Amino acid sequence: MAWYFTADTHFGDPRVLRIDRRPFGSLAEHDRALVERWNAAVGAGDEVWHLGDFARGDRARAEDLLAQLNGTKHLIIGNNDGPATLEASGWSSVAHYRELAADGVRLVLCHYPFRTWNGMGRRAIDLHGHSHGRLKPLTRQIDVGVDAWEFRPVSLATMLAGRRYRVI
C-alpha cells in the first residue's frame, strides 16, 4: 500500500479550462484524462487523500466518479465542495483538517496553504491544495494539487524525494 495526495481535480467544472488554462480541449476530455492518470498512478489497495475541490455536479455524478477511481479515498473539504460531494458514498472519511503520520512523516492536511502549522518546528509537512501550483512553497510545504503534479495524485515518496520542494 502507498499513500497518495491530490487536490483541485474540479471534475465537471468548466471554469478550470479557462481560469487555470488546463491543456484539454473539452471538459469531457479533462475529466477522462484525470480519471486515467489517477488510475495509472494509484492501485486498488492504495490510500488517497483528496485535499479539496473534487467535483461539481449532483451526488450521483460524484458517486460515479468515486467508483471509477482507484484506492481508498478520503476528502479534506475545499471551498468548492458542496453537499453533493460531501454526502457522496465512496469517501472513507470527510473532514476539514487532518493530522496524520505516514511512513514516519508527520503531515498536516488542509485544502488551504498555511503560513504556519502545527508541528512546523518539529519537521511536520503542510500538504495543501487551493493555489493551483501558483504559490512559492515554504520549507516543508507542498501543493498537492493536480496543476502542480501532471494532473495526477502524487505519492508521499515522490514528494519527499523531489528537489522542487524544500522539506528539510
N, C-alpha and C positions, 0 to 999 in steps of 0.2 A: 504494500500500500504506500502511495505517495500523497503528499499534501500539495494542493494547488490553490491558487488565489487568482481572482479576476474581479473586474468591476466594469460598469458602464457599457454593458452589451447593448442596451437600448433596443432590444428586439422590437420590431413593429413600430418604431418611432422614426418617421421620415425626416425629422429635424437633424438627425446625425449626419445624413448625407450632405446637407447644406452647411450646417454650422461647423461640424467637425471635419468636413471635406474628406469623408471616408471614401476610399477608392473603389466604389461599387457603382454599377450602372443603374441599379434599382434597389428598392428596399427588399424585395424578394431575394435578389442576389446577395445582398448584405446578410440577411438572416440565414440563408442557406450556407454561406461561407463561414459564418461564425459557428454554426452547429457543426459543420465538417471539421473546422480547426479545433474546436473544443474536443470532439471525439477522437481526433488524431492524437491529441496530447494526453487526454485523461482516460484511464482504464476504468472498467466497471467497479473495481474494488478500491478506487482512489477516493480521497476526500477533497471536496471543492468548497471553498468559502467565496461566495459572491458578495463583494462589498458594495452593493447597491446599484440602483438604476438598471434593473433586469429587463423589463419589458413593458410595452404599452399595449393595452387591449383588455379584453374581458378575461375572467377567470379560466374559462375553457382554453383560451389561447395560451395563457401562462402554463396551465397544466400540460397541454400538448407539447410545449417547448421543453418543460422539465422532463417529460417522459422520453424525449429524443436525446437528452444529454446524458453522457456517461457520468458515473460517480455518485457518491452520497453528497447531496447538496445542502448547504447552509446559506441563509441570507442574512447579511447585515444591511439594514434598511437604508436606502438612499432617498434623496429628495424627490425623485420621480417614481417611487414605488407606491402605487395606490393600493386600495383594498383588494382588487383583483389579484395582484401579485402576492400580497401578504397572506391572503386566505387560500391560495392555491395549494392543493395537496402536491406533495413532491419535495417539499422542504423538510429536512430533518430538524432544523431549528430556524427561528426567526428572532432577531434581536437588533437593537440599535448600536450596540457596542459589545465587544467581547475581548477578553484577555485569555490567552492560552499559551501553552508551551508545546512546541513541535520540534522534534529531533533535538531537544535540549536548548532550543532558542525561545526566548520569551517574546511573544508577539502581542501587539495592541492593534485591534481591528476596528475600524470605523470607516464609514463612507467618506468622511471629510478628513483632510490632512490637518494634523495638529502642529502648532508651533512648539508646544511641549507636551509630553505624555507621561503616563505613569511608568516608572522604571527606566526613564530615559537615561539617567545617570548610572544605571546598572545594566546597560547594554541591551535593553528592550528595543525592539524594532517596531516602528509605526508603519503599518500597511494601510493604504487608503486608495480611494478612487476619486471621483468628482472632478479632478482637474484635467482629465483627458490628456495627460502627458505634457502639460504646459508649464508646470512648476519646476523650478530648480530644487532638487531634493536637499533636505538637511541630512546631516550624518545620521545613519540608521533610520532613514525614512524612505519608503519605496511606494511609488504609484503602481498599483497592480492592474490598472485599467487596460482594456484591450487596445486602446490607442497607443500605449507605451510598449506593448508586447505582441506585435504582429497579429492582433485580433484573435488571441487565444489565451487560455489560462496559463499561468506561469508557475512552475514548481518552486518550492522553497529552496531546494538545492540549486536551481538555476539562478535564483536571485542572489543567494549568498556567494555563489562562485563568480558572478558577474563583476566586472570592474566599473560599470557605468554608474553604480550606486556605492557610496561610501558606507560601509556597515561596521567598520572597526573604530 
